[in-house]
Amino acid sequence: MAKVHAGLRSLKSTNGIRNSIGTAKLSDVAALAGVSLSTVSRVLNRRKYFDRLSRQTVQRVNEAAEQLNYRPHHVAQTLATNRSMVIGVYVHVPRSFVEGEHHLIGGSYTDTFLGIAEQFFRSRGYDILLINLSDPRQTLHRCTDKFYSRQVDGILLMQNPLPEEMVFLHEQGVPAVAVDYSGPDVPVSYIGLDNAGGIGAAVDHLVALGHANIAVLGVCHPEIFTDHEARYRAFLDRMAHHGLPVKYALHWPDTPRIDRKMDYMVEEGIWAVDHLLEQSDPPTALVTMSDLQAFAVTRRVAERGRRCPADLSVVGFDDSFWARWALPRLTTLSHNARIMTIKACEILIEHIERWYVDRAWTVRHETVPAELVVRESTGEPR
């Protein structure tokens, strides 16, 4: 005779309700919690007037559902509520990444935002669905199709989506919010980062340490992200504010071309060090567009027999894994990823709720400050 796993045995609660996994009904939860069926439905499905229920009632229903191992039938739940309780996540992927060797998703930048979003939505009863990324144009149509087929309730856009991508979803009437967007204003909600303020803080920090010959490493490719362009322009503006000349502005097209493929930012950092150390008056500090560039710079400085920050102070951007584990640890600018992501997720939930009321919502544009995190890679010039 086959043995029955202990976790699958049918149990009896004190009031005689069966609570084996998958057998409990909504009425069982209502009986155990001492509330009506409609109240249980409102709690478990986040239906209309859910926010009017007391905290005690919500807790009692959730505890009853947990005790009975209640598992809602997803298809039936979707039909009853017209909601999937799933959020679609679209990560913008540049065409050069799709056609090249670069990972479509990976690295601590995207992983951080995804992880925070997943925790937020899970705590509110939602799952997330990462929508196919192999072709950006087809993916946007998939986002729309999945929304109107009730497979997802809204779209969270990540990794600085293109404005035309956001406008497309707006024209299709899909609730959508972008995280870390730095493009022009569009009729779609987004949370942006104060790139200019962050770079300004980095320049101010280096000037306060006594640096006057400060270089900037932009990008070495014609496909320039809008946030990188904003950071580069902000560097030039802040240096002018201090009355300091920029002797070394390493930014396309005034650089060799390094194609966007695996580890291209590392190649940019290596090239920058080799180029700058060949100059008769090399800079004492370097501001980069990313932690991966800065990490490569510190490695290359050491390989060339120099020291960081004694010979070259370095500032990164992102406050990623690379910043925390580089030697020396990187001074960098944090995206305030948790604040930014949670704000975007909260706004998306608001949009979804409004869509079910009158198919409309109020577009919101908010900016989060970048925070300067000072570590070991910056110091006074020799």
SESEBA-342921 format. One record per residue (C-alpha): residue number from 1; residue in three letters; x, y, z. Coordinates in steps of 0.05 Angstrom, whole numbers, plus 5000, padded with zeros to 4 digits. Example, Ala and Ser with C-alpha at 12.3 -4.5 7.8 and 13.67 -1.06 7.14 Angstrom:
<recs>
+------+------+------+------+------+
! resi ! resn !    u !    v !    w !
+------+------+------+------+------+
!    1 !  ALA ! 5246 ! 4910 ! 5156 !
!    2 !  SER ! 5273 ! 4979 ! 5143 !
+------+------+------+------+------+
</recs>
This chain:
<recs>
+------+------+------+------+------+
! resi ! resn !    u !    v !    w !
+------+------+------+------+------+
!    1 !  MET ! 5000 ! 5000 ! 5000 !
!    2 !  ALA ! 5027 ! 5068 ! 4981 !
!    3 !  LYS ! 5044 ! 5114 ! 5038 !
!    4 !  VAL ! 5010 ! 5181 ! 5043 !
!    5 !  HIS ! 5055 ! 5241 ! 5055 !
!    6 !  ALA ! 5041 ! 5272 ! 5122 !
!    7 !  GLY ! 5030 ! 5341 ! 5090 !
!    8 !  LEU ! 4974 ! 5314 ! 5047 !
!    9 !  ARG ! 4933 ! 5278 ! 5100 !
!   10 !  SER ! 4863 ! 5304 ! 5110 !
!   11 !  LEU ! 4857 ! 5341 ! 5175 !
!   12 !  LYS ! 4797 ! 5360 ! 5218 !
!   13 !  SER ! 4790 ! 5430 ! 5247 !
!   14 !  THR ! 4755 ! 5441 ! 5312 !
!   15 !  ASN ! 4689 ! 5456 ! 5277 !
!   16 !  GLY ! 4691 ! 5395 ! 5232 !
!   17 !  ILE ! 4713 ! 5429 ! 5168 !
!   18 !  ARG ! 4757 ! 5388 ! 5123 !
!   19 !  ASN ! 4821 ! 5424 ! 5106 !
!   20 !  SER ! 4864 ! 5378 ! 5063 !
!   21 !  ILE ! 4902 ! 5416 ! 5010 !
!   22 !  GLY ! 4858 ! 5433 ! 4951 !
!   23 !  THR ! 4792 ! 5410 ! 4981 !
!   24 !  ALA ! 4772 ! 5470 ! 5023 !
!   25 !  LYS ! 4719 ! 5515 ! 4993 !
!   26 !  LEU ! 4705 ! 5589 ! 5000 !
!   27 !  SER ! 4646 ! 5572 ! 5044 !
!   28 !  ASP ! 4692 ! 5533 ! 5091 !
!   29 !  VAL ! 4736 ! 5594 ! 5099 !
!   30 !  ALA ! 4675 ! 5638 ! 5112 !
!   31 !  ALA ! 4649 ! 5589 ! 5165 !
!   32 !  LEU ! 4715 ! 5585 ! 5202 !
!   33 !  ALA ! 4726 ! 5660 ! 5200 !
!   34 !  GLY ! 4654 ! 5675 ! 5220 !
!   35 !  VAL ! 4641 ! 5722 ! 5162 !
!   36 !  SER ! 4600 ! 5722 ! 5098 !
!   37 !  LEU ! 4621 ! 5692 ! 5031 !
!   38 !  SER ! 4623 ! 5761 ! 5000 !
!   39 !  THR ! 4672 ! 5785 ! 5054 !
!   40 !  VAL ! 4718 ! 5726 ! 5042 !
!   41 !  SER ! 4716 ! 5739 ! 4967 !
!   42 !  ARG ! 4732 ! 5813 ! 4978 !
!   43 !  VAL ! 4791 ! 5795 ! 5022 !
!   44 !  LEU ! 4822 ! 5739 ! 4982 !
!   45 !  ASN ! 4809 ! 5771 ! 4913 !
!   46 !  ARG ! 4819 ! 5844 ! 4934 !
!   47 !  ARG ! 4750 ! 5859 ! 4905 !
!   48 !  LYS ! 4709 ! 5922 ! 4909 !
!   49 !  TYR ! 4704 ! 5954 ! 4978 !
!   50 !  PHE ! 4762 ! 5912 ! 5004 !
!   51 !  ASP ! 4793 ! 5975 ! 5033 !
!   52 !  ARG ! 4732 ! 5986 ! 5076 !
!   53 !  LEU ! 4741 ! 5922 ! 5116 !
!   54 !  SER ! 4773 ! 5925 ! 5184 !
!   55 !  ARG ! 4844 ! 5900 ! 5194 !
!   56 !  GLN ! 4817 ! 5848 ! 5243 !
!   57 !  THR ! 4768 ! 5820 ! 5192 !
!   58 !  VAL ! 4822 ! 5815 ! 5139 !
!   59 !  GLN ! 4869 ! 5781 ! 5187 !
!   60 !  ARG ! 4815 ! 5732 ! 5209 !
!   61 !  VAL ! 4798 ! 5712 ! 5138 !
!   62 !  ASN ! 4871 ! 5704 ! 5118 !
!   63 !  GLU ! 4885 ! 5661 ! 5180 !
!   64 !  ALA ! 4825 ! 5617 ! 5165 !
!   65 !  ALA ! 4847 ! 5608 ! 5093 !
!   66 !  GLU ! 4917 ! 5589 ! 5116 !
!   67 !  GLN ! 4891 ! 5541 ! 5169 !
!   68 !  LEU ! 4847 ! 5506 ! 5117 !
!   69 !  ASN ! 4902 ! 5506 ! 5064 !
!   70 !  TYR ! 4852 ! 5541 ! 5018 !
!   71 !  ARG ! 4877 ! 5547 ! 4947 !
!   72 !  PRO ! 4834 ! 5588 ! 4899 !
!   73 !  HIS ! 4820 ! 5561 ! 4830 !
!   74 !  HIS ! 4857 ! 5610 ! 4786 !
!   75 !  VAL ! 4813 ! 5605 ! 4725 !
!   76 !  ALA ! 4749 ! 5610 ! 4765 !
!   77 !  GLN ! 4778 ! 5668 ! 4804 !
!   78 !  THR ! 4795 ! 5705 ! 4741 !
!   79 !  LEU ! 4726 ! 5694 ! 4712 !
!   80 !  ALA ! 4693 ! 5717 ! 4776 !
!   81 !  THR ! 4735 ! 5780 ! 4788 !
!   82 !  ASN ! 4759 ! 5795 ! 4716 !
!   83 !  ARG ! 4828 ! 5798 ! 4747 !
!   84 !  SER ! 4889 ! 5754 ! 4738 !
!   85 !  MET ! 4926 ! 5779 ! 4799 !
!   86 !  VAL ! 4988 ! 5779 ! 4755 !
!   87 !  ILE ! 5032 ! 5838 ! 4737 !
!   88 !  GLY ! 5069 ! 5837 ! 4670 !
!   89 !  VAL ! 5141 ! 5861 ! 4673 !
!   90 !  TYR ! 5171 ! 5887 ! 4609 !
!   91 !  VAL ! 5246 ! 5900 ! 4608 !
!   92 !  HIS ! 5269 ! 5945 ! 4552 !
!   93 !  VAL ! 5324 ! 5910 ! 4512 !
!   94 !  PRO ! 5365 ! 5951 ! 4462 !
!   95 !  ARG ! 5367 ! 5919 ! 4393 !
!   96 !  SER ! 5443 ! 5911 ! 4396 !
!   97 !  PHE ! 5433 ! 5867 ! 4458 !
!   98 !  VAL ! 5382 ! 5824 ! 4424 !
!   99 !  GLU ! 5426 ! 5814 ! 4363 !
!  100 !  GLY ! 5491 ! 5808 ! 4401 !
!  101 !  GLU ! 5519 ! 5766 ! 4457 !
!  102 !  HIS ! 5497 ! 5808 ! 4516 !
!  103 !  HIS ! 5450 ! 5777 ! 4568 !
!  104 !  LEU ! 5379 ! 5804 ! 4559 !
!  105 !  ILE ! 5371 ! 5807 ! 4634 !
!  106 !  GLY ! 5424 ! 5802 ! 4686 !
!  107 !  GLY ! 5471 ! 5839 ! 4730 !
!  108 !  SER ! 5454 ! 5870 ! 4796 !
!  109 !  TYR ! 5419 ! 5931 ! 4766 !
!  110 !  THR ! 5359 ! 5896 ! 4736 !
!  111 !  ASP ! 5359 ! 5840 ! 4787 !
!  112 !  THR ! 5352 ! 5891 ! 4843 !
!  113 !  PHE ! 5291 ! 5924 ! 4814 !
!  114 !  LEU ! 5259 ! 5857 ! 4796 !
!  115 !  GLY ! 5271 ! 5830 ! 4866 !
!  116 !  ILE ! 5240 ! 5891 ! 4900 !
!  117 !  ALA ! 5180 ! 5890 ! 4853 !
!  118 !  GLU ! 5168 ! 5816 ! 4863 !
!  119 !  GLN ! 5168 ! 5824 ! 4939 !
!  120 !  PHE ! 5120 ! 5883 ! 4935 !
!  121 !  PHE ! 5069 ! 5849 ! 4890 !
!  122 !  ARG ! 5074 ! 5782 ! 4926 !
!  123 !  SER ! 5056 ! 5817 ! 4992 !
!  124 !  ARG ! 4993 ! 5842 ! 4958 !
!  125 !  GLY ! 4972 ! 5776 ! 4928 !
!  126 !  TYR ! 5001 ! 5786 ! 4858 !
!  127 !  ASP ! 5050 ! 5744 ! 4817 !
!  128 !  ILE ! 5095 ! 5774 ! 4764 !
!  129 !  LEU ! 5103 ! 5750 ! 4693 !
!  130 !  LEU ! 5167 ! 5768 ! 4655 !
!  131 !  ILE ! 5142 ! 5778 ! 4584 !
!  132 !  ASN ! 5183 ! 5751 ! 4525 !
!  133 !  LEU ! 5241 ! 5796 ! 4507 !
!  134 !  SER ! 5267 ! 5767 ! 4442 !
!  135 !  ASP ! 5237 ! 5822 ! 4398 !
!  136 !  PRO ! 5219 ! 5889 ! 4430 !
!  137 !  ARG ! 5167 ! 5906 ! 4378 !
!  138 !  GLN ! 5130 ! 5840 ! 4384 !
!  139 !  THR ! 5137 ! 5842 ! 4460 !
!  140 !  LEU ! 5096 ! 5906 ! 4465 !
!  141 !  HIS ! 5040 ! 5873 ! 4426 !
!  142 !  ARG ! 5045 ! 5814 ! 4474 !
!  143 !  CYS ! 5038 ! 5862 ! 4532 !
!  144 !  THR ! 4973 ! 5889 ! 4502 !
!  145 !  ASP ! 4947 ! 5820 ! 4484 !
!  146 !  LYS ! 4960 ! 5792 ! 4553 !
!  147 !  PHE ! 4925 ! 5851 ! 4586 !
!  148 !  TYR ! 4862 ! 5847 ! 4544 !
!  149 !  SER ! 4859 ! 5771 ! 4551 !
!  150 !  ARG ! 4862 ! 5782 ! 4626 !
!  151 !  GLN ! 4928 ! 5745 ! 4634 !
!  152 !  VAL ! 4959 ! 5807 ! 4668 !
!  153 !  ASP ! 4927 ! 5866 ! 4703 !
!  154 !  GLY ! 4980 ! 5918 ! 4685 !
!  155 !  ILE ! 5051 ! 5928 ! 4660 !
!  156 !  LEU ! 5113 ! 5950 ! 4698 !
!  157 !  LEU ! 5166 ! 5975 ! 4650 !
!  158 !  MET ! 5240 ! 5970 ! 4670 !
!  159 !  GLN ! 5309 ! 5990 ! 4646 !
!  160 !  ASN ! 5294 ! 6058 ! 4617 !
!  161 !  PRO ! 5242 ! 6040 ! 4563 !
!  162 !  LEU ! 5238 ! 6081 ! 4500 !
!  163 !  PRO ! 5185 ! 6137 ! 4499 !
!  164 !  GLU ! 5152 ! 6106 ! 4438 !
!  165 !  GLU ! 5144 ! 6041 ! 4475 !
!  166 !  MET ! 5109 ! 6076 ! 4532 !
!  167 !  VAL ! 5065 ! 6116 ! 4485 !
!  168 !  PHE ! 5044 ! 6052 ! 4449 !
!  169 !  LEU ! 5018 ! 6022 ! 4514 !
!  170 !  HIS ! 4983 ! 6088 ! 4530 !
!  171 !  GLU ! 4948 ! 6088 ! 4463 !
!  172 !  GLN ! 4926 ! 6016 ! 4475 !
!  173 !  GLY ! 4895 ! 6036 ! 4541 !
!  174 !  VAL ! 4940 ! 5990 ! 4583 !
!  175 !  PRO ! 4955 ! 6011 ! 4656 !
!  176 !  ALA ! 5031 ! 6018 ! 4657 !
!  177 !  VAL ! 5085 ! 6051 ! 4699 !
!  178 !  ALA ! 5159 ! 6057 ! 4683 !
!  179 !  VAL ! 5215 ! 6050 ! 4734 !
!  180 !  ASP ! 5279 ! 6092 ! 4726 !
!  181 !  TYR ! 5256 ! 6128 ! 4664 !
!  182 !  SER ! 5298 ! 6187 ! 4640 !
!  183 !  GLY ! 5269 ! 6204 ! 4572 !
!  184 !  PRO ! 5223 ! 6261 ! 4550 !
!  185 !  ASP ! 5155 ! 6271 ! 4582 !
!  186 !  VAL ! 5103 ! 6221 ! 4558 !
!  187 !  PRO ! 5030 ! 6210 ! 4577 !
!  188 !  VAL ! 5049 ! 6150 ! 4619 !
!  189 !  SER ! 5066 ! 6148 ! 4693 !
!  190 !  TYR ! 5139 ! 6139 ! 4711 !
!  191 !  ILE ! 5189 ! 6145 ! 4768 !
!  192 !  GLY ! 5253 ! 6178 ! 4745 !
!  193 !  LEU ! 5321 ! 6189 ! 4776 !
!  194 !  ASP ! 5353 ! 6257 ! 4786 !
!  195 !  ASN ! 5413 ! 6240 ! 4744 !
!  196 !  ALA ! 5436 ! 6313 ! 4740 !
!  197 !  GLY ! 5433 ! 6322 ! 4815 !
!  198 !  GLY ! 5471 ! 6258 ! 4827 !
!  199 !  ILE ! 5528 ! 6275 ! 4779 !
!  200 !  GLY ! 5529 ! 6345 ! 4808 !
!  201 !  ALA ! 5539 ! 6315 ! 4878 !
!  202 !  ALA ! 5596 ! 6272 ! 4851 !
!  203 !  VAL ! 5632 ! 6331 ! 4820 !
!  204 !  ASP ! 5621 ! 6373 ! 4884 !
!  205 !  HIS ! 5651 ! 6316 ! 4925 !
!  206 !  LEU ! 5714 ! 6312 ! 4882 !
!  207 !  VAL ! 5722 ! 6388 ! 4881 !
!  208 !  ALA ! 5716 ! 6390 ! 4957 !
!  209 !  LEU ! 5772 ! 6339 ! 4960 !
!  210 !  GLY ! 5816 ! 6386 ! 4920 !
!  211 !  HIS ! 5810 ! 6357 ! 4849 !
!  212 !  ALA ! 5810 ! 6406 ! 4791 !
!  213 !  ASN ! 5831 ! 6361 ! 4733 !
!  214 !  ILE ! 5770 ! 6315 ! 4731 !
!  215 !  ALA ! 5755 ! 6271 ! 4671 !
!  216 !  VAL ! 5689 ! 6238 ! 4651 !
!  217 !  LEU ! 5678 ! 6171 ! 4617 !
!  218 !  GLY ! 5613 ! 6170 ! 4579 !
!  219 !  VAL ! 5600 ! 6115 ! 4528 !
!  220 !  CYS ! 5639 ! 6089 ! 4469 !
!  221 !  HIS ! 5581 ! 6072 ! 4423 !
!  222 !  PRO ! 5531 ! 6112 ! 4382 !
!  223 !  GLU ! 5471 ! 6078 ! 4415 !
!  224 !  ILE ! 5470 ! 6123 ! 4477 !
!  225 !  PHE ! 5420 ! 6112 ! 4533 !
!  226 !  THR ! 5382 ! 6175 ! 4553 !
!  227 !  ASP ! 5404 ! 6169 ! 4625 !
!  228 !  HIS ! 5478 ! 6164 ! 4605 !
!  229 !  GLU ! 5470 ! 6226 ! 4561 !
!  230 !  ALA ! 5437 ! 6263 ! 4618 !
!  231 !  ARG ! 5494 ! 6245 ! 4665 !
!  232 !  TYR ! 5547 ! 6266 ! 4615 !
!  233 !  ARG ! 5514 ! 6334 ! 4603 !
!  234 !  ALA ! 5505 ! 6344 ! 4677 !
!  235 !  PHE ! 5580 ! 6332 ! 4688 !
!  236 !  LEU ! 5598 ! 6386 ! 4637 !
!  237 !  ASP ! 5548 ! 6435 ! 4669 !
!  238 !  ARG ! 5573 ! 6423 ! 4739 !
!  239 !  MET ! 5646 ! 6431 ! 4720 !
!  240 !  ALA ! 5628 ! 6497 ! 4687 !
!  241 !  HIS ! 5592 ! 6517 ! 4750 !
!  242 !  HIS ! 5657 ! 6509 ! 4788 !
!  243 !  GLY ! 5695 ! 6546 ! 4734 !
!  244 !  LEU ! 5737 ! 6484 ! 4717 !
!  245 !  PRO ! 5757 ! 6463 ! 4647 !
!  246 !  VAL ! 5743 ! 6393 ! 4623 !
!  247 !  LYS ! 5807 ! 6368 ! 4590 !
!  248 !  TYR ! 5784 ! 6296 ! 4581 !
!  249 !  ALA ! 5711 ! 6285 ! 4559 !
!  250 !  LEU ! 5711 ! 6213 ! 4536 !
!  251 !  HIS ! 5644 ! 6205 ! 4501 !
!  252 !  TRP ! 5620 ! 6182 ! 4433 !
!  253 !  PRO ! 5639 ! 6202 ! 4380 !
!  254 !  ASP ! 5705 ! 6224 ! 4410 !
!  255 !  THR ! 5723 ! 6152 ! 4429 !
!  256 !  PRO ! 5739 ! 6088 ! 4392 !
!  257 !  ARG ! 5677 ! 6046 ! 4379 !
!  258 !  ILE ! 5665 ! 5990 ! 4429 !
!  259 !  ASP ! 5605 ! 5949 ! 4408 !
!  260 !  ARG ! 5552 ! 5934 ! 4460 !
!  261 !  LYS ! 5564 ! 5861 ! 4474 !
!  262 !  MET ! 5584 ! 5820 ! 4534 !
!  263 !  ASP ! 5627 ! 5862 ! 4582 !
!  264 !  TYR ! 5629 ! 5923 ! 4536 !
!  265 !  MET ! 5630 ! 5969 ! 4597 !
!  266 !  VAL ! 5691 ! 5934 ! 4622 !
!  267 !  GLU ! 5725 ! 5947 ! 4556 !
!  268 !  GLU ! 5706 ! 6020 ! 4560 !
!  269 !  GLY ! 5737 ! 6026 ! 4629 !
!  270 !  ILE ! 5801 ! 5991 ! 4607 !
!  271 !  TRP ! 5808 ! 6035 ! 4546 !
!  272 !  ALA ! 5796 ! 6098 ! 4587 !
!  273 !  VAL ! 5853 ! 6083 ! 4635 !
!  274 !  ASP ! 5901 ! 6065 ! 4580 !
!  275 !  HIS ! 5883 ! 6129 ! 4543 !
!  276 !  LEU ! 5887 ! 6176 ! 4603 !
!  277 !  LEU ! 5953 ! 6149 ! 4631 !
!  278 !  GLU ! 5986 ! 6164 ! 4564 !
!  279 !  GLN ! 5971 ! 6238 ! 4571 !
!  280 !  SER ! 6024 ! 6288 ! 4594 !
!  281 !  ASP ! 5976 ! 6317 ! 4645 !
!  282 !  PRO ! 5931 ! 6258 ! 4666 !
!  283 !  PRO ! 5869 ! 6273 ! 4708 !
!  284 !  THR ! 5869 ! 6261 ! 4783 !
!  285 !  ALA ! 5796 ! 6238 ! 4784 !
!  286 !  LEU ! 5748 ! 6204 ! 4737 !
!  287 !  VAL ! 5671 ! 6203 ! 4738 !
!  288 !  THR ! 5640 ! 6143 ! 4701 !
!  289 !  MET ! 5570 ! 6126 ! 4678 !
!  290 !  SER ! 5566 ! 6058 ! 4715 !
!  291 !  ASP ! 5597 ! 6017 ! 4769 !
!  292 !  LEU ! 5620 ! 5965 ! 4718 !
!  293 !  GLN ! 5660 ! 6019 ! 4682 !
!  294 !  ALA ! 5688 ! 6043 ! 4749 !
!  295 !  PHE ! 5705 ! 5972 ! 4771 !
!  296 !  ALA ! 5744 ! 5961 ! 4706 !
!  297 !  VAL ! 5780 ! 6027 ! 4716 !
!  298 !  THR ! 5804 ! 6008 ! 4786 !
!  299 !  ARG ! 5828 ! 5940 ! 4761 !
!  300 !  ARG ! 5865 ! 5971 ! 4703 !
!  301 !  VAL ! 5897 ! 6025 ! 4746 !
!  302 !  ALA ! 5926 ! 5970 ! 4791 !
!  303 !  GLU ! 5949 ! 5930 ! 4730 !
!  304 !  ARG ! 5986 ! 5992 ! 4705 !
!  305 !  GLY ! 6023 ! 5997 ! 4772 !
!  306 !  ARG ! 5984 ! 6056 ! 4798 !
!  307 !  ARG ! 5939 ! 6064 ! 4858 !
!  308 !  CYS ! 5868 ! 6085 ! 4868 !
!  309 !  PRO ! 5852 ! 6135 ! 4897 !
!  310 !  ALA ! 5923 ! 6160 ! 4906 !
!  311 !  ASP ! 5936 ! 6165 ! 4831 !
!  312 !  LEU ! 5864 ! 6168 ! 4807 !
!  313 !  SER ! 5800 ! 6177 ! 4846 !
!  314 !  VAL ! 5741 ! 6141 ! 4814 !
!  315 !  VAL ! 5666 ! 6151 ! 4820 !
!  316 !  GLY ! 5616 ! 6099 ! 4795 !
!  317 !  PHE ! 5541 ! 6100 ! 4786 !
!  318 !  ASP ! 5487 ! 6049 ! 4808 !
!  319 !  ASP ! 5513 ! 6026 ! 4877 !
!  320 !  SER ! 5513 ! 5955 ! 4851 !
!  321 !  PHE ! 5547 ! 5891 ! 4872 !
!  322 !  TRP ! 5610 ! 5915 ! 4837 !
!  323 !  ALA ! 5613 ! 5978 ! 4880 !
!  324 !  ARG ! 5608 ! 5940 ! 4945 !
!  325 !  TRP ! 5660 ! 5886 ! 4928 !
!  326 !  ALA ! 5711 ! 5923 ! 4886 !
!  327 !  LEU ! 5780 ! 5937 ! 4914 !
!  328 !  PRO ! 5779 ! 5992 ! 4933 !
!  329 !  ARG ! 5704 ! 5995 ! 4947 !
!  330 !  LEU ! 5673 ! 6046 ! 4900 !
!  331 !  THR ! 5647 ! 6114 ! 4915 !
!  332 !  THR ! 5583 ! 6114 ! 4874 !
!  333 !  LEU ! 5513 ! 6142 ! 4864 !
!  334 !  SER ! 5454 ! 6101 ! 4888 !
!  335 !  HIS ! 5389 ! 6098 ! 4850 !
!  336 !  ASN ! 5350 ! 6091 ! 4915 !
!  337 !  ALA ! 5323 ! 6029 ! 4880 !
!  338 !  ARG ! 5276 ! 6008 ! 4937 !
!  339 !  ILE ! 5242 ! 6076 ! 4941 !
!  340 !  MET ! 5238 ! 6082 ! 4866 !
!  341 !  THR ! 5210 ! 6012 ! 4854 !
!  342 !  ILE ! 5159 ! 6014 ! 4910 !
!  343 !  LYS ! 5133 ! 6082 ! 4886 !
!  344 !  ALA ! 5124 ! 6054 ! 4816 !
!  345 !  CYS ! 5089 ! 5991 ! 4841 !
!  346 !  GLU ! 5042 ! 6031 ! 4885 !
!  347 !  ILE ! 5023 ! 6076 ! 4827 !
!  348 !  LEU ! 5011 ! 6016 ! 4782 !
!  349 !  ILE ! 4964 ! 5986 ! 4833 !
!  350 !  GLU ! 4927 ! 6053 ! 4836 !
!  351 !  HIS ! 4921 ! 6053 ! 4760 !
!  352 !  ILE ! 4894 ! 5982 ! 4759 !
!  353 !  GLU ! 4841 ! 5999 ! 4811 !
!  354 !  ARG ! 4820 ! 6060 ! 4772 !
!  355 !  TRP ! 4817 ! 6021 ! 4707 !
!  356 !  TYR ! 4765 ! 5975 ! 4737 !
!  357 !  VAL ! 4723 ! 6036 ! 4759 !
!  358 !  ASP ! 4722 ! 6080 ! 4697 !
!  359 !  ARG ! 4778 ! 6057 ! 4650 !
!  360 !  ALA ! 4819 ! 6119 ! 4667 !
!  361 !  TRP ! 4873 ! 6141 ! 4715 !
!  362 !  THR ! 4915 ! 6202 ! 4732 !
!  363 !  VAL ! 4985 ! 6202 ! 4701 !
!  364 !  ARG ! 5039 ! 6215 ! 4752 !
!  365 !  HIS ! 5112 ! 6235 ! 4740 !
!  366 !  GLU ! 5158 ! 6233 ! 4800 !
!  367 !  THR ! 5233 ! 6240 ! 4810 !
!  368 !  VAL ! 5275 ! 6206 ! 4863 !
!  369 !  PRO ! 5342 ! 6237 ! 4883 !
!  370 !  ALA ! 5407 ! 6199 ! 4871 !
!  371 !  GLU ! 5447 ! 6189 ! 4934 !
!  372 !  LEU ! 5523 ! 6197 ! 4936 !
!  373 !  VAL ! 5554 ! 6138 ! 4973 !
!  374 !  VAL ! 5626 ! 6155 ! 4992 !
!  375 !  ARG ! 5673 ! 6095 ! 5000 !
!  376 !  GLU ! 5746 ! 6082 ! 4987 !
!  377 !  SER ! 5757 ! 6099 ! 4913 !
!  378 !  THR ! 5759 ! 6174 ! 4923 !
!  379 !  GLY ! 5809 ! 6216 ! 4963 !
!  380 !  GLU ! 5851 ! 6278 ! 4960 !
!  381 !  PRO ! 5898 ! 6285 ! 4900 !
!  382 !  ARG ! 5972 ! 6276 ! 4912 !
+------+------+------+------+------+
</recs>
